[in-house]
Amino acid sequence: MAVFSRCYIAAAAATTPTLTATATFAYVIRAICSSFCSSSTLNSETDLNHNKQDVLGTLTREPKGRNVQWVFLGCPGVGKGTYASRLSNLLVVPHISTGDLVRDELTSSGPLCSQLKEIVNQGKLVSDEIIIDLLSKRLEAGEAKGESGFILDGFPRTVRQAEILEGVTDIELVVNLKLREEALLAKCLGRRICSECGGNYNVACIDIKAENGRPRMYMAPLPPPPQCESKLITRADDTEEVVKERLRIYQEMTRPVEDFYSSRGKLLEFDLPGGIPESWPKLLRALNLEDHEDKESAAA
């Protein structure tokens, strides 16, 4: 796979000499996607000595302007979007969520809308081909606006997707967010969206007692502002049955992706200790970063 990928990258560089890394990613990912449709072999030429500590060691305490290429993994509802978005603002790189891309497509009148509605409402994973098509379009749109670097959220979800990604760009770090299953289920069922402004909130107050050596976990609700209270709606796929099915599929299909990146020394496991106030500072420490604005607001 490595030789095959390098050939495509070389061809792209030769025919499109002005493309940036992000543009090349968008250009090549489509070109090689179909070649992996029947393949599940791993790349045996990967450098196993590439260690996440090497990556974290290169980060400065002043993170702005870092041209990072990171991936966020984790079960549906764990908070990938929340923390990836915060890091996106801190590092000044785009946060690209494939979940948001799918939801945007669902609200459009595009040809994929009806097909996606059926898939999402049943709690199934969207096919590689659809996800890669949406991602490629997003990367191309970002390139047109001068974006560079990215934090991917929701991709890759399968080993095949990870192989495609590995073949077209050098992912520096993969952050795997983990949360207790009982907290995860309550969090998913508590999600609400403002039908007018699109704001995301959570009405669940999660308080899990300490037991069996595990500390107490408390996650406060994220209430909406008064103007949004009467406009809250629940996502169609946030039912207990669908959430449990999503978690089952994740365990079956996406856990191997964790192994894929762990074997390459790129996986950073992070157990969320609670809500954002408890988890955000600890995540920053794990990434060797500082958020001066967050410190200032806490001290105010």
C-alpha positions in Angstrom: 0.0 0.0 0.0 2.8 2.4 0.8 4.4 2.1 -2.6 0.9 2.5 -4.2 0.2 5.6 -2.2 3.5 7.2 -2.9 2.9 6.7 -6.6 -0.4 8.6 -6.4 1.1 11.3 -4.3 4.0 11.8 -6.7 1.5 11.9 -9.6 -0.6 14.5 -7.9 2.5 16.6 -7.1 3.7 16.4 -10.7 0.4 17.3 -12.3 -0.7 19.9 -9.7 2.5 21.6 -8.4 0.7 24.5 -6.6 -1.4 22.3 -4.3 -0.8 22.5 -0.6 -0.9 19.5 1.7 -4.6 19.9 2.4 -5.4 20.2 -1.3 -3.3 17.2 -2.1 -5.2 15.3 0.6 -8.5 16.2 -1.0 -7.2 15.4 -4.5 -5.6 12.1 -3.7 -8.2 10.7 -1.3 -10.7 10.4 -4.1 -8.2 8.9 -6.5 -7.3 6.0 -4.2 -10.6 5.4 -2.5 -12.0 2.9 -5.0 -8.7 0.9 -4.8 -9.4 0.1 -1.2 -13.0 -1.0 -1.6 -12.1 -4.7 -1.5 -8.9 -4.4 0.6 -8.5 -4.8 4.3 -4.7 -5.3 4.5 -2.6 -3.1 6.9 0.4 -1.1 5.8 3.4 -3.2 6.9 5.9 -0.4 6.0 4.6 2.0 8.7 7.3 3.4 10.9 6.5 1.8 14.3 9.0 4.1 16.0 6.9 7.2 15.5 5.9 7.9 19.0 3.2 10.3 20.2 5.6 11.8 22.8 7.8 13.0 19.9 4.8 14.9 18.5 3.8 16.4 21.9 7.4 17.4 22.6 7.4 19.6 19.5 4.3 21.6 20.7 5.1 25.0 22.2 3.3 26.4 25.2 2.1 29.1 22.8 0.0 27.0 20.5 -1.4 29.5 18.0 -0.4 28.9 14.4 0.4 25.2 14.8 -0.3 23.5 11.5 -1.4 20.3 13.1 -2.9 17.2 11.5 -4.8 15.5 14.3 -7.6 12.9 14.6 -10.2 12.6 17.4 -11.6 9.1 18.1 -14.2 8.0 20.6 -17.7 6.6 21.0 -20.6 8.5 19.6 -21.6 11.2 22.1 -18.3 11.1 24.1 -17.6 14.8 23.3 -15.2 14.6 20.3 -16.8 17.7 18.7 -16.7 19.7 21.9 -13.0 19.2 22.6 -11.9 19.2 18.9 -13.7 22.5 18.4 -12.0 24.0 21.5 -8.6 22.8 20.3 -9.4 24.1 16.8 -9.9 27.6 18.2 -6.8 27.3 20.4 -4.5 26.1 17.6 -6.2 28.2 14.9 -6.8 25.2 12.5 -10.1 24.0 11.1 -12.2 21.5 13.0 -13.7 19.1 10.4 -16.5 16.9 11.8 -17.8 14.2 9.4 -20.9 14.0 11.7 -21.6 17.7 10.9 -21.0 17.1 7.2 -23.6 14.3 7.3 -26.1 16.5 9.2 -25.5 19.4 6.8 -26.3 17.0 3.9 -29.4 15.9 5.7 -30.8 19.4 5.8 -30.0 20.0 2.1 -32.0 18.8 -0.9 -29.1 16.9 -2.3 -29.3 13.4 -3.8 -27.9 11.8 -0.7 -30.5 13.2 1.7 -33.1 10.4 1.7 -30.4 7.7 1.8 -28.7 9.3 4.7 -31.9 9.8 6.7 -32.6 6.1 6.6 -29.0 5.2 7.6 -28.8 7.7 10.5 -32.2 7.0 11.9 -31.3 3.3 12.2 -28.0 4.1 14.0 -25.9 2.6 11.2 -22.5 3.8 10.0 -22.5 5.8 6.8 -20.6 4.1 4.1 -16.9 4.9 3.4 -17.7 6.1 -0.1 -20.2 8.7 1.1 -18.0 9.9 4.0 -15.0 10.3 1.8 -17.0 12.2 -0.8 -18.3 14.6 1.8 -14.9 15.0 3.4 -13.2 15.6 0.0 -15.6 18.4 -0.8 -15.1 20.0 2.6 -11.3 19.9 2.2 -11.5 21.4 -1.2 -13.8 24.2 0.1 -11.4 24.9 2.9 -8.4 25.0 0.5 -10.2 27.6 -1.5 -10.5 29.7 1.7 -6.8 29.3 2.5 -7.1 26.8 5.3 -4.2 24.6 6.3 -3.9 21.8 8.8 -7.0 20.2 10.4 -8.5 18.3 13.3 -10.6 15.5 12.0 -13.5 14.3 14.1 -15.5 11.2 13.1 -13.0 10.0 10.5 -11.6 7.5 10.2 -14.1 5.0 11.6 -12.9 1.9 9.9 -9.4 0.4 9.3 -10.0 0.8 5.6 -10.6 4.6 6.1 -7.5 4.7 8.3 -5.4 3.1 5.6 -6.7 5.6 3.0 -5.9 8.5 5.4 -2.4 7.1 6.1 -1.7 6.9 2.4 -2.4 10.6 1.7 -1.3 12.5 4.7 0.9 12.2 7.8 -1.4 12.2 10.8 0.7 13.3 13.8 -1.5 12.4 16.7 -4.7 10.5 17.4 -6.6 11.4 20.6 -8.9 8.7 21.8 -11.5 10.1 24.2 -13.1 7.6 26.6 -16.0 7.9 29.0 -17.9 5.4 31.2 -20.7 3.7 29.3 -23.4 4.7 31.8 -22.4 8.4 31.6 -22.1 8.1 27.8 -25.7 6.8 27.5 -27.1 9.5 29.8 -25.2 12.2 27.9 -26.5 11.1 24.5 -30.1 10.9 25.7 -29.8 14.4 27.2 -28.6 16.1 24.1 -30.8 18.9 22.7 -30.5 21.3 19.8 -32.1 24.7 19.4 -34.3 24.5 16.3 -33.7 28.2 15.6 -30.0 28.9 16.2 -28.6 25.4 16.0 -27.0 25.6 19.4 -26.1 22.3 21.1 -27.1 21.8 24.8 -27.5 19.0 27.3 -30.2 18.6 29.9 -28.7 15.6 31.6 -27.2 16.0 35.1 -24.9 13.0 35.5 -23.8 12.1 39.0 -22.2 8.6 39.3 -21.2 7.5 42.8 -17.7 6.3 43.5 -17.5 2.5 43.6 -15.1 -0.4 43.0 -12.1 2.0 43.2 -13.5 4.4 40.6 -13.9 8.0 41.6 -17.2 9.8 41.6 -18.1 11.4 38.3 -20.2 14.5 38.0 -21.2 16.2 34.7 -23.3 19.3 35.1 -26.0 20.0 32.5 -25.3 22.5 29.7 -28.6 24.5 29.8 -29.7 26.7 26.9 -30.1 30.5 27.3 -33.6 31.7 28.0 -34.3 32.6 24.4 -33.7 29.0 23.3 -35.5 27.1 26.1 -38.8 26.8 24.2 -37.2 25.8 20.9 -35.2 22.7 22.0 -35.5 19.6 19.9 -34.1 16.1 20.3 -32.1 14.5 17.4 -34.0 11.8 15.7 -31.1 9.3 16.4 -30.9 10.1 20.1 -33.2 7.4 21.4 -32.0 4.7 23.8 -32.4 1.9 21.2 -30.5 3.8 18.5 -27.7 5.0 20.9 -27.1 1.5 22.2 -26.9 0.2 18.6 -24.4 3.0 17.7 -22.3 1.9 20.6 -22.5 -1.7 19.6 -21.4 -0.9 16.0 -18.6 1.3 17.4 -17.2 -1.5 19.5 -17.4 -3.9 16.5 -16.0 -1.7 13.7 -14.1 1.3 15.2 -12.2 -0.3 18.0 -9.8 -1.9 15.5 -8.9 1.7 14.4 -7.6 2.3 17.9 -5.4 -0.7 17.5 -4.3 0.5 14.1 -3.0 3.8 15.5 -1.7 2.3 18.7 0.6 0.0 16.8 2.0 3.1 15.1 2.7 4.9 18.3 0.2 7.7 17.5 -2.6 7.0 19.9 -3.1 9.1 23.0 -5.7 7.5 25.3 -7.6 10.1 27.5 -10.2 9.1 30.1 -12.6 12.0 30.6 -12.8 12.6 34.4 -16.1 14.6 34.2 -17.5 17.5 32.4 -15.7 20.3 30.6 -14.4 22.2 33.7 -12.7 19.0 35.0 -11.6 17.5 31.6 -10.4 20.5 29.6 -7.4 21.5 31.8 -6.3 17.8 32.1 -6.6 17.3 28.3 -4.4 20.4 27.7 -1.8 19.1 30.1 -1.8 15.7 28.3 -1.2 17.6 25.1 1.4 19.9 26.6 -0.7 23.0 25.8 -2.0 26.0 27.7 -5.1 28.1 27.2 -4.4 31.5 28.5 -7.9 32.8 27.8 -9.4 30.0 29.8 -7.1 30.8 32.7 -8.0 34.5 32.6 -11.7 33.7 32.5 -11.3 31.3 35.5 -9.4 34.0 37.5 -11.9 36.7 36.7 
